[in-house]
Amino acid sequence: MRAYRHFHVVAPACWLLLALLALLAAWALPVAAAPLAADWSFRLLPGDARGAAHPGLQQWRPAQVPGAVHTDLLAQGLIPDPYAGAPEAGLQWIGLAAWEYRARFDVDAATLTRAHAELAFEGLDTFATVSLNGQPLLQANNSHRTWRARVDGRLRATGNELRIVLRSPITTLLPGVQAMPHKIAGNYPSPYGDEPKDAMVGNFVRKPGYHFGWDWGPRYVTAGIWRPVQLDSWNAQRLTTLAVQTRALDAAHADLAITVQVESAAPGTAAVRVDVLDPDGVSVARIDRDASLQAGDNAITVPVALKQPRRWWPAGQGEQARYTVRATLAPDGADARRIEQRIGLRTVELRREVDRQGGQGFAFVINGVPIFAKGANVIPFDMFPARVDAARIRRELTAARDANMNMLRNWGGGYYEDDAFFDIADELGLLVWQDFMFGGGMQPGYDPAFRANVVAEARDNVRRLRHHPSVVLWCGNNEEETAWKDWGHGRDLTAADPAFAAKVWQGYVDLFGNDLRQVVADEGLGVPYWSSSPSNDLDDKANDSTRGDKHYWQVWGNPALPVTAYLRETPRFMSEYGLQAWPSLRTLDNIIPAAEQQVDSATVRAHQKFMAGEGNQRLLKYIEEEYGTPRDFPAFVYLSQVMQADGIQLAALHHRASRPYTMGSLYWQLNDVWPGASWSSIDYAGRWKALHFHAKRFFADQAVAALRDDGVTRVSLLNDRQHGLQATWRLRVMELDGALRSEQGHTVAVPPLSALEVGRFADADLLKGADPTRTVAVVELLDGTQVVSRQVVYFAAAKALALSPVKIDSTLRADGEGAVLTLRAPQLVRALWIDFDGVDATLDDNALDLVPGETVTIRLRSEADLDTLRDALRFTSLADVMRRAPGMATADGRADR
């Protein structure tokens, strides 16, 4: 009322302005807590044992929040770049130390006048003791939870001080783990002696598992405040959550139940308004409701019916329409508050039909349409999550969509991604398989306190992410069931202590079979739950090709079968498989000095985490089997990418050609956590490896699959769209110089959402006596005369082909916002890699085979001018890097001497 008493002194000309400001204020009502505005600093906790070795670190220094100790030390110039060179061993002391963060802040008068206030800590990593103005506030022990503490009456107008002590998970937990007479299995043992190999603590702490090291990333056991601290204040009531349940949905109508959660300090009433805006921002529903409230939490549910709803579809199947649902508490009052969410209207089903052979399908069905899942697994984007911004996430997710992916699996050894990840996935139409954050080994699910902590974590994150239409599965963990049943974890513990082993397994069933399933049922708005990947949801067999999802590592892993073994593994849904490759040389140049770019140098080994640095030998095995021995390090990097791309293409096309028996192909992995050797198709700097360009082709909605195995090539036409395809396909057999030996073409109707086998061709019938080292088959899907999809089939190992370096005719010209590169070669060019020496350029195609005499046009974008690009243009092909045996003939008939 005080404000109204002052209106009489305001000049009449200001009345309109004041009214406009009031309207804008009402429109911009508080939607959430505000980030705490504070000056942050950090230090090594006084008295920590590492203080003597690191003098001066017990002084307060500026900190960045959100952030981590490692990045704060780096910003202060106190440690080297954790990624450049090989500094990892010398930085392990950071994860053993205790650290303290301090925030000093003031509080505005409006906040202080409100009856209630709360601090919310969205990411404390991990064992944290928090005090406010010298008084204890909370203790936290889970990096994945939001921790809340009421601060009513404890805030001052000026000079508030928040202190957070963060203790090492290793030093905190190690004594207890070591005291266990029998240990549960962990993940990757530390090579640095900071914890014993038989007493790993990572499975006992709710912290991102990859921080303890993985076979694609370093070991940096972080501490810090890695997500924002929020300050919220309110009077009698506040909105806490908003949930939209789709009760019925088709093209004609949608029936929704919108539930608003209201926290009330005392019994009373509240006016609640619910607005629904369509994807164009037009209001399609408004409901006002007066509700009676009890003290505490109250759920208010409002039914809403929509006609001709615009549904959300995965990429390639329709539009990614999103509605906005807004709830306003006391909409006509001075203390009105608002909460809103963007949602997509879609139905999701995990279809598990039993077939006549006793197998059971595994297919995602969106809006009644079975979707073949094409994509990859996602790992964290950085060792230090606070460094990942929305632009980085958008770069990688856009690359996934541009490679014709429609699903990503958020792997369970990292952290639950920021809302930005899911907002962008919603926008791009990328389905998300979301693991809970358990990455391997076994958890102490037999401990009630541990389980309760996990349930609270799960509830926090399911509620936070449930309104995203991209989220179509919650999965309990990564590889824990198969590790117990297939890797010997259960067998070994049972042999040592049968009673304890039974207790551990029952704890697993309680946590992943019951607790998390119930959280998803209660909070997940109908999204299905799956207990582990791979699994058949706690059926007897964990990693089964005929039921459930499959992880297949007999290629690359053990026993390191050749890539052709992919053709003999036909799962219901392949959720992991992969081959390793190195990042681009431009990416490596920033972290490995040129003099150390050797396969066995210490720095290269430090960036190869597979088999404790011995992974390059595995990589060479696969390269040499098909392509021969690389002549130098650049050839090694190039051939690693060629091998990876060829192998994953073989597997992915086999999966797609096996539709509908197989309904998903998610390779390991999309992205990198740092610059190093890994299974990714996009390196840490965002540069596409050869695999990602191949994926753009082999995941295309309409494509040809020509799969050669044991002397027979099987040709299938793939159609993932909801309408049929009247297809023309062509098979040509030609020599490396382009001489045509035979040609055939056919027209066929390909049903919607299908794979249609159109022929099997024996080598003898195709070659008709031709030299297999000088002859190829070119199989194409055509739209008129335009090639929609192409595969070149080779009849001999790459290292046996009579290839020779070829002069490629190229032109580069400006075209609209970018440039166009036109290529033509007189002979076949295999595995052509286009690069611009020292210049960044983004190409829409690369890592391709040039068919003799045919023109290829590639668009590219670069900040460099055309003259610079022309000077920097470089071509590398398989013929340029192969070592040949003396006297071995090439395509032009010459022999190496």
GIQUIRA-V392037 format. One record per backbone hydrogen bond with DSSP energy under -0.5 kcal/mol. CO is the residue of the C=O (numbers start at 1). NH is the residue of the N-H. E is the energy in kcal/mol with one decimal. If there is no record, write none. Layout:
# GIQUIRA-V392037
CO/NH/E ; CO/NH/E
This chain:
# GIQUIRA-V392037
1/5/-1.4 ; 2/6/-0.6 ; 3/6/-1.0 ; 4/7/-1.3 ; 6/9/-1.5 ; 7/10/-1.8 ; 11/14/-2.1 ; 12/15/-1.5 ; 12/16/-0.6 ; 13/17/-0.5 ; 14/18/-2.9 ; 15/19/-2.6 ; 16/20/-2.4 ; 17/21/-2.7 ; 18/22/-2.5 ; 19/23/-2.2 ; 20/24/-2.7 ; 21/25/-2.6 ; 22/26/-2.3 ; 23/27/-2.2 ; 24/28/-2.5 ; 26/29/-0.7 ; 27/29/-0.6 ; 30/338/-3.2 ; 34/231/-3.0 ; 36/38/-0.8 ; 38/40/-0.6 ; 39/104/-1.9 ; 40/63/-2.0 ; 41/102/-2.8 ; 42/61/-2.1 ; 43/100/-2.7 ; 45/48/-2.4 ; 48/51/-2.1 ; 49/52/-0.5 ; 50/54/-1.1 ; 54/57/-1.5 ; 56/59/-1.3 ; 57/44/-3.0 ; 61/42/-2.6 ; 63/65/-0.5 ; 68/72/-2.3 ; 69/73/-2.9 ; 70/74/-2.3 ; 71/75/-2.3 ; 72/76/-1.4 ; 73/78/-2.7 ; 73/79/-0.6 ; 74/77/-1.6 ; 87/90/-0.5 ; 88/91/-1.7 ; 89/92/-1.1 ; 91/94/-1.3 ; 92/95/-0.8 ; 93/96/-0.9 ; 93/97/-0.7 ; 94/97/-0.8 ; 95/170/-0.6 ; 98/45/-2.4 ; 99/166/-3.4 ; 100/43/-1.9 ; 101/164/-2.6 ; 102/41/-2.2 ; 103/162/-2.9 ; 104/39/-2.4 ; 105/160/-2.2 ; 108/112/-1.8 ; 109/113/-1.7 ; 110/114/-0.7 ; 111/114/-0.9 ; 116/234/-2.0 ; 117/151/-2.2 ; 117/152/-0.6 ; 118/232/-2.8 ; 119/149/-2.3 ; 120/122/-0.7 ; 120/230/-3.1 ; 121/147/-2.7 ; 123/125/-0.5 ; 123/226/-1.0 ; 123/227/-1.0 ; 124/126/-0.7 ; 125/224/-2.0 ; 126/128/-1.2 ; 127/167/-2.4 ; 128/130/-0.5 ; 128/140/-2.9 ; 129/165/-2.6 ; 130/137/-3.3 ; 130/138/-1.5 ; 131/163/-2.6 ; 132/135/-1.8 ; 135/132/-2.8 ; 138/130/-3.1 ; 140/128/-1.7 ; 141/206/-0.7 ; 142/145/-1.1 ; 145/147/-0.6 ; 147/121/-3.6 ; 149/119/-2.7 ; 151/154/-2.1 ; 151/155/-0.5 ; 157/107/-1.9 ; 160/105/-1.8 ; 161/133/-3.4 ; 162/103/-2.8 ; 163/131/-2.6 ; 164/101/-2.7 ; 164/166/-0.5 ; 165/129/-2.2 ; 165/167/-0.6 ; 166/99/-2.6 ; 167/127/-0.7 ; 168/172/-2.0 ; 169/173/-2.0 ; 170/174/-2.5 ; 173/177/-2.1 ; 174/178/-2.9 ; 175/179/-1.4 ; 176/180/-0.5 ; 177/180/-1.3 ; 185/442/-1.6 ; 187/189/-0.6 ; 196/199/-1.5 ; 201/204/-2.1 ; 201/205/-0.6 ; 202/205/-0.9 ; 203/444/-0.5 ; 205/207/-1.7 ; 206/143/-3.1 ; 208/211/-1.4 ; 209/212/-1.8 ; 210/213/-2.0 ; 211/220/-1.0 ; 214/217/-0.9 ; 217/214/-1.5 ; 218/220/-0.7 ; 220/222/-1.2 ; 223/69/-3.1 ; 224/125/-2.8 ; 224/226/-0.8 ; 225/66/-0.7 ; 225/67/-2.2 ; 228/122/-2.2 ; 229/36/-3.4 ; 230/120/-2.7 ; 231/34/-1.7 ; 232/118/-2.8 ; 234/116/-2.8 ; 236/265/-2.8 ; 238/263/-3.0 ; 241/261/-2.7 ; 243/245/-0.6 ; 243/259/-3.1 ; 244/246/-0.5 ; 245/247/-0.8 ; 245/257/-2.4 ; 248/255/-2.6 ; 252/308/-3.2 ; 253/250/-2.1 ; 254/256/-0.6 ; 254/306/-2.6 ; 255/247/-2.7 ; 255/248/-1.4 ; 256/304/-2.5 ; 257/245/-2.8 ; 257/259/-0.6 ; 258/260/-0.5 ; 258/302/-3.0 ; 259/243/-2.7 ; 260/262/-0.5 ; 260/300/-2.8 ; 261/240/-2.6 ; 261/241/-0.7 ; 262/264/-0.5 ; 262/298/-2.0 ; 263/238/-2.0 ; 264/296/-3.1 ; 268/293/-3.9 ; 270/272/-0.5 ; 270/291/-3.1 ; 271/330/-3.5 ; 272/289/-3.0 ; 273/328/-2.7 ; 274/287/-2.6 ; 275/326/-2.9 ; 276/284/-3.0 ; 276/285/-1.2 ; 277/324/-2.3 ; 278/281/-2.8 ; 282/278/-3.1 ; 285/276/-2.5 ; 287/274/-3.0 ; 289/272/-3.2 ; 289/291/-0.5 ; 291/270/-2.2 ; 293/268/-2.0 ; 296/264/-2.7 ; 298/262/-3.1 ; 298/300/-0.5 ; 299/301/-0.5 ; 300/260/-3.2 ; 302/258/-3.0 ; 304/256/-3.3 ; 306/254/-2.3 ; 309/311/-0.8 ; 311/321/-0.9 ; 314/317/-2.2 ; 314/318/-0.5 ; 319/313/-1.8 ; 319/321/-0.9 ; 323/343/-2.8 ; 324/277/-2.9 ; 325/341/-2.5 ; 326/275/-2.9 ; 327/339/-2.5 ; 328/273/-2.6 ; 329/337/-1.6 ; 330/333/-2.2 ; 333/336/-1.1 ; 336/30/-0.5 ; 337/329/-3.1 ; 339/327/-3.2 ; 341/325/-3.1 ; 343/323/-2.2 ; 344/346/-0.8 ; 345/312/-2.8 ; 347/367/-1.7 ; 349/351/-0.9 ; 349/365/-2.9 ; 351/363/-2.0 ; 353/361/-3.3 ; 355/358/-1.7 ; 359/355/-2.3 ; 360/548/-0.6 ; 363/351/-3.1 ; 364/366/-0.5 ; 364/371/-3.1 ; 365/349/-1.7 ; 365/367/-0.5 ; 366/369/-2.1 ; 368/370/-0.5 ; 369/366/-2.4 ; 371/364/-0.6 ; 371/373/-0.7 ; 372/374/-0.5 ; 373/665/-2.9 ; 374/406/-3.3 ; 374/407/-1.7 ; 375/667/-2.1 ; 376/409/-2.0 ; 377/670/-3.5 ; 378/411/-2.0 ; 383/385/-0.6 ; 384/387/-2.4 ; 385/388/-2.0 ; 387/389/-0.7 ; 389/393/-1.9 ; 390/394/-2.8 ; 391/395/-2.1 ; 392/396/-1.9 ; 393/397/-2.7 ; 394/398/-2.6 ; 395/399/-1.7 ; 396/400/-1.8 ; 397/401/-2.4 ; 398/402/-3.0 ; 399/403/-1.3 ; 400/405/-2.2 ; 401/404/-1.9 ; 406/431/-3.2 ; 407/376/-1.1 ; 408/410/-0.6 ; 408/433/-2.8 ; 409/378/-3.4 ; 409/411/-1.0 ; 410/435/-2.2 ; 411/414/-0.9 ; 413/210/-2.4 ; 415/417/-0.5 ; 418/421/-1.0 ; 418/422/-1.0 ; 419/423/-2.9 ; 420/424/-2.3 ; 421/425/-2.2 ; 422/426/-2.8 ; 423/427/-2.2 ; 424/428/-2.4 ; 425/429/-1.3 ; 425/430/-2.2 ; 429/315/-3.1 ; 429/431/-0.7 ; 431/408/-2.7 ; 431/433/-0.5 ; 432/434/-0.7 ; 432/472/-2.2 ; 432/473/-1.0 ; 433/410/-3.0 ; 433/435/-0.7 ; 434/475/-2.7 ; 436/438/-2.4 ; 438/478/-2.6 ; 443/445/-2.0 ; 444/447/-2.0 ; 446/448/-0.7 ; 447/451/-2.4 ; 448/452/-2.5 ; 449/453/-2.1 ; 450/454/-2.2 ; 451/455/-2.6 ; 452/456/-2.1 ; 453/457/-2.0 ; 454/458/-3.0 ; 455/459/-2.5 ; 456/460/-2.3 ; 457/461/-2.1 ; 458/462/-2.9 ; 459/463/-2.1 ; 460/464/-1.7 ; 461/465/-1.9 ; 462/466/-1.7 ; 465/468/-1.8 ; 467/344/-0.5 ; 467/469/-0.6 ; 468/471/-1.2 ; 470/432/-3.6 ; 470/472/-0.7 ; 472/528/-0.5 ; 473/434/-2.8 ; 473/475/-0.5 ; 474/530/-2.3 ; 475/436/-3.2 ; 477/479/-0.6 ; 477/533/-1.6 ; 479/483/-1.5 ; 480/484/-1.9 ; 481/485/-2.5 ; 482/486/-3.2 ; 482/487/-1.0 ; 483/487/-0.7 ; 483/489/-1.7 ; 484/490/-1.6 ; 484/491/-0.6 ; 488/492/-2.8 ; 489/493/-1.8 ; 490/494/-2.3 ; 491/495/-2.1 ; 492/496/-1.5 ; 493/497/-3.0 ; 497/501/-2.6 ; 498/502/-2.3 ; 499/503/-1.8 ; 500/504/-2.6 ; 501/505/-2.5 ; 502/506/-2.3 ; 503/507/-2.1 ; 504/508/-1.9 ; 505/509/-2.5 ; 506/510/-2.7 ; 507/511/-2.3 ; 508/512/-3.0 ; 508/513/-0.7 ; 509/513/-1.5 ; 509/514/-0.9 ; 510/514/-0.6 ; 510/515/-3.0 ; 511/516/-2.5 ; 514/518/-2.4 ; 515/519/-2.1 ; 516/520/-2.3 ; 517/521/-2.2 ; 518/522/-2.6 ; 519/523/-2.9 ; 520/524/-2.4 ; 524/527/-1.3 ; 528/474/-2.0 ; 530/476/-2.8 ; 533/479/-3.3 ; 535/549/-1.5 ; 542/544/-0.6 ; 546/360/-2.5 ; 547/544/-0.5 ; 550/552/-0.5 ; 550/575/-2.1 ; 550/576/-1.3 ; 551/553/-0.6 ; 553/557/-0.9 ; 554/556/-0.5 ; 554/561/-3.3 ; 555/557/-1.3 ; 561/556/-0.6 ; 562/565/-2.3 ; 563/566/-2.0 ; 564/567/-1.4 ; 565/568/-1.6 ; 566/569/-1.3 ; 568/570/-0.5 ; 569/571/-0.6 ; 572/663/-2.7 ; 573/550/-2.7 ; 573/575/-0.9 ; 574/666/-2.9 ; 576/552/-2.7 ; 577/668/-3.5 ; 581/678/-2.1 ; 584/588/-2.1 ; 585/589/-2.4 ; 586/590/-0.5 ; 587/590/-0.9 ; 588/591/-1.9 ; 588/592/-2.7 ; 591/85/-2.9 ; 593/596/-1.7 ; 594/597/-1.4 ; 596/598/-2.4 ; 598/601/-1.8 ; 601/605/-2.6 ; 602/606/-1.8 ; 603/607/-0.9 ; 604/607/-0.9 ; 605/608/-1.6 ; 607/609/-0.5 ; 607/677/-2.4 ; 609/612/-1.1 ; 610/613/-0.6 ; 610/615/-1.7 ; 611/614/-1.7 ; 614/617/-1.6 ; 614/618/-0.8 ; 615/619/-2.4 ; 616/620/-2.7 ; 617/621/-1.9 ; 618/622/-1.8 ; 619/623/-2.2 ; 620/624/-3.3 ; 621/625/-1.9 ; 622/626/-1.0 ; 623/626/-0.5 ; 623/627/-3.4 ; 623/628/-0.8 ; 626/799/-2.4 ; 632/636/-2.1 ; 633/637/-2.5 ; 634/638/-2.6 ; 635/639/-3.0 ; 636/640/-2.1 ; 637/641/-1.6 ; 638/642/-2.1 ; 639/643/-2.9 ; 640/644/-2.2 ; 641/645/-2.5 ; 642/646/-2.7 ; 643/647/-2.4 ; 644/648/-2.5 ; 645/649/-2.1 ; 646/650/-1.9 ; 647/651/-1.9 ; 648/652/-3.0 ; 649/653/-2.5 ; 650/654/-1.6 ; 651/655/-2.4 ; 652/656/-2.6 ; 653/657/-2.7 ; 654/658/-0.9 ; 655/658/-0.7 ; 656/659/-1.5 ; 658/661/-1.2 ; 658/662/-1.6 ; 663/373/-2.1 ; 664/574/-2.5 ; 665/375/-2.2 ; 665/667/-0.6 ; 667/377/-2.3 ; 667/669/-0.7 ; 669/681/-0.8 ; 670/681/-0.9 ; 670/682/-1.6 ; 673/383/-0.8 ; 674/676/-1.0 ; 678/581/-2.8 ; 681/689/-2.7 ; 681/692/-0.6 ; 683/686/-2.5 ; 687/683/-2.7 ; 689/692/-0.7 ; 689/693/-1.2 ; 690/694/-2.2 ; 691/695/-2.9 ; 692/696/-1.7 ; 693/697/-0.9 ; 694/697/-0.9 ; 694/698/-3.3 ; 695/699/-2.3 ; 697/700/-1.1 ; 701/720/-2.4 ; 703/718/-3.2 ; 704/706/-0.5 ; 705/707/-0.6 ; 705/716/-2.6 ; 706/708/-0.6 ; 707/714/-2.9 ; 709/712/-1.3 ; 711/763/-2.6 ; 712/709/-2.7 ; 712/714/-0.6 ; 713/715/-0.5 ; 713/761/-2.4 ; 714/707/-2.6 ; 714/716/-0.5 ; 715/758/-2.7 ; 715/759/-1.1 ; 716/705/-2.8 ; 717/756/-2.8 ; 718/703/-1.5 ; 719/754/-2.4 ; 721/753/-1.9 ; 725/727/-1.1 ; 725/750/-3.7 ; 727/748/-3.0 ; 728/782/-3.3 ; 729/746/-2.6 ; 730/780/-2.7 ; 731/744/-2.0 ; 732/734/-0.5 ; 732/778/-3.3 ; 733/741/-3.1 ; 733/742/-1.6 ; 734/776/-2.8 ; 735/738/-2.3 ; 736/828/-3.1 ; 739/735/-2.4 ; 742/733/-2.4 ; 744/731/-2.9 ; 746/729/-2.7 ; 748/727/-3.0 ; 748/750/-0.6 ; 749/751/-0.6 ; 750/725/-2.9 ; 754/719/-2.9 ; 755/757/-0.6 ; 756/717/-2.8 ; 759/715/-2.9 ; 761/713/-2.9 ; 762/766/-1.7 ; 763/767/-3.5 ; 764/768/-2.0 ; 767/770/-1.5 ; 771/774/-1.7 ; 772/795/-0.6 ; 773/802/-2.4 ; 774/736/-1.9 ; 775/795/-0.7 ; 776/734/-2.5 ; 777/779/-0.6 ; 777/793/-3.6 ; 778/732/-2.6 ; 779/791/-2.5 ; 780/730/-2.3 ; 781/788/-3.0 ; 781/789/-1.5 ; 782/728/-1.0 ; 783/785/-0.6 ; 783/786/-1.9 ; 786/783/-2.9 ; 786/788/-0.6 ; 789/781/-2.8 ; 791/779/-2.9 ; 791/793/-0.5 ; 793/777/-2.2 ; 797/800/-1.7 ; 797/801/-0.7 ; 798/801/-1.2 ; 801/803/-1.6 ; 806/808/-0.6 ; 807/809/-0.6 ; 807/826/-0.5 ; 809/824/-1.6 ; 811/822/-2.8 ; 813/820/-3.0 ; 815/818/-1.9 ; 818/815/-2.3 ; 819/860/-2.5 ; 820/813/-2.3 ; 820/822/-0.5 ; 821/858/-3.0 ; 822/811/-1.8 ; 823/856/-2.4 ; 824/809/-2.6 ; 825/853/-3.3 ; 828/830/-0.5 ; 829/850/-2.4 ; 830/878/-2.4 ; 832/834/-0.5 ; 832/847/-0.7 ; 832/848/-1.3 ; 833/876/-2.0 ; 835/837/-0.5 ; 835/874/-3.2 ; 836/839/-2.5 ; 841/843/-0.6 ; 842/861/-2.2 ; 848/832/-2.9 ; 849/851/-0.6 ; 850/829/-2.0 ; 851/854/-1.9 ; 856/823/-3.0 ; 858/821/-3.4 ; 859/844/-2.5 ; 860/819/-2.5 ; 861/842/-3.0 ; 865/869/-2.3 ; 866/870/-2.9 ; 867/871/-2.2 ; 868/872/-1.7 ; 869/873/-1.3 ; 872/837/-2.8 ; 874/835/-2.5 ; 876/833/-3.5 ; 877/880/-1.1 ; 877/881/-0.7 ; 878/881/-0.9 ; 878/882/-1.0 ; 881/631/-0.6 ; 885/888/-2.2 ; 888/896/-1.3 ; 890/893/-2.2 ; 894/890/-2.2 ; 896/887/-2.3
